[in-house]
């Protein structure tokens, strides 16, 4: 898969409204999940919506996109522990993305690397694009 740019306009054109997270065609998880909802491997790009609460904690919802950059399913929802900066919350979200992708590919987390907007696993030559947007509750 070739990494490609993800932006709000593309998602809006594909039927997603990020501000209210009104995604069409999604299967949502109930509670917290560490892997995909149906156990199938991740293949499309990922977009994460990080919402930071007034107490510094938050939540990240991770959505998989299809080849047309349309949201197809929610693959994870995780709580972010209270932090003192947006950067610290983003680091927790990034760590969650790496862990979820590694679990999907059935590889150790430490063998995955995270570059600008993508997670790579060199041994299997796999790459998945991702972006994280941050909102405040």
N, C-alpha and C positions, 0 to 999 in steps of 0.2 A: 504494500500500500504506500502510495506517495503522500507525504504530509502536505496539507493544504491549509490556507488561512481560514479561520473561523471568525465571523463577526456577527454582531447583533442583527444587522440588516439581512444577512443570509438566513439566519434562523427565523426572523420574522416572516420572510418570504416563504419559508418552508412550513409555516403554520405554528410557530412558537411565539409566545409573548413572555419575554424574560422577566419583566418587572413583577408580574403576577404568577409566573411560572405556569401558564396555561398551555401545557404541551399537548398536542393532539397525538393520538395513537400510542400512548404510553401505557405500560403495565407498571403500576407503582408497587413499591414494597410496603409491607406493613411492619413497622418497627425498624430496627437497625439491621443492616446487612453488610457482610464483608466481601461478598462475591456477587456475581450476576444472579438475577432472580430465577432463571431457569437452568443454570449450570452450563450454558453454552459459552464458548470462548468469545471474548471481545474481538471484533473485527473492524468496526467503524470507529471514526474519531469520537472523542469524548468531550463533553462540556460539563464543567462543574459550576454549580451556583452556590456560593458561599455566603451565608447570611450571618452577620455578626450581631449578637444581642447586646443590649446596654450593659450587661454585667461582664462583657468581654468574651463570653462563650459563644457558641454558634452551632451551625449545622451546614454540612455540605451534601448536596444532592448531585449525584453523578448520572448523566444522561448519555446514552450511546446514540450516535447519528448514523444514518444510512449513507450510501454512496451519493445521494442527491442532497446531502447535508440537511436532512429532515430528522427530527427526533423520533426514535423508534421505541426506546424503552429506558426506564430508570433502572440502573444497574446497582446502585448503592445509595444509602443514606447514612451518614455518620455524624455523631456529635463531635464538635470541636470544643476542647477544654478551654476554660477562661484564660485569656492572654492579655498582655498589656499593649500590644501593637497589632496593626493590620498585617504587618510582615510576619509576625509569629503565627497568626491565624492562617495565613497563606502557606507557610511552611508545613503546618499540620495538614492542610488540605492536600498539598503536593505529596506528602508522605502517604496519605490515604489513597491517592490516585495510584502511586507506585505499587502499594500493597495489593490493591484490587486488580490491577493489570497483571502483576506477577501471579496471583492466585488463579486468575483466568487462564494464563498460559502454563500453569503448573510448573513454575520455575521459582527458585529462591529469590526473595526480594532483593538481597544484596547483589545478585547478578544482573539486575536491571539498573540502567542509568537514566537520568532525567536531564534532557537538554532543553533548549528553548522551545517549549510547546510540544514536547513529545517524550515518550518513554521508549527506550530501546532495550533489546536483549540481543547482544552481539552473537552469542553462541547459536541462537536459532535464527538470526537475521530477521527478527521481527521488530516492527516499529508501530506505535499508535500515537496519533496526534491528540492533543488535549489543550483546553483553555479553561481558565477559572475566572468567573466574574464575581465580584464582591458587592453585596448590598448590606445596608444597615437597617436593623429592625426598629 
